[in-house]
Amino acid sequence: MTLEDWEAKLDAVLADADRALEARWGGRWPLHPARPEAGAAANPRYDGLFRVTAAFTAGFGSEKGPGYLLRVETATLEEVPEADRTEIEDEAAALVREGLAREFPGRELHVERDGGAYKIHGDLSL
């Protein structure tokens, strides 16, 4: 497996999580005026209420070491209550956890809090 293959699978997991969040939470807050409706773009990170991404970090100073920081952004100008934001992040982490198990069967991957953010860590080998 190449790095490109690994990240393509990860992107598919993130896109699925984005769509699931949209199905549950979409319409709860008005979209940012510059943001198209869900399903308008080829990639769900560019439309709808959510943008679910992950960025690699070497993990210096981290309890969990290297991994991918999971980021869930809400594309609205309205304030999202902290309780809702936490619930959305927790749900996104669970969706990503399920997706990783599906896309990388038998691989030891975890989605856990590392400081203030969720991190995908574990067997990141190619």
C-alpha positions, 0 to 999 in steps of 0.5 A, spaced: 500 500 500 502 506 498 501 513 502 496 515 496 492 509 497 492 510 505 490 517 504 485 515 499 481 510 504 482 515 510 478 520 505 473 516 503 472 514 511 472 522 512 467 523 506 462 518 509 462 521 516 461 528 513 455 525 509 452 522 516 453 528 520 449 532 514 444 527 514 443 528 522 444 535 523 444 538 516 439 544 517 440 545 524 443 551 523 443 556 516 449 555 512 454 560 511 452 564 505 458 562 501 457 555 502 453 550 497 447 546 499 450 538 501 451 534 495 452 540 490 460 539 490 463 532 488 467 532 495 462 533 501 468 537 505 466 543 500 458 543 501 453 542 506 454 544 514 460 540 515 467 539 513 470 533 516 478 533 515 484 530 518 491 532 518 498 528 519 502 530 525 508 527 528 506 527 535 511 531 538 509 532 545 503 528 544 500 522 549 498 518 543 504 520 538 504 520 531 497 520 527 492 524 524 488 530 528 481 529 526 477 536 525 470 537 524 468 544 522 461 547 522 460 552 516 455 557 519 455 564 521 451 562 527 454 560 534 453 552 535 452 551 542 458 548 546 454 542 548 452 541 540 459 541 538 461 536 543 456 531 541 458 532 533 465 531 535 464 525 539 459 522 533 464 524 528 469 520 532 465 514 532 463 514 525 471 515 523 472 509 528 467 505 524 469 507 517 477 505 519 475 498 522 471 497 515 477 500 510 483 497 514 480 491 517 485 487 522 489 494 523 490 496 530 487 504 529 484 508 534 480 514 535 481 518 541 482 524 545 489 527 545 489 533 548 483 537 546 482 534 539 481 527 537 486 523 533 487 517 529 493 513 531 496 506 532 498 502 526 499 507 521 504 503 517 503 502 509 
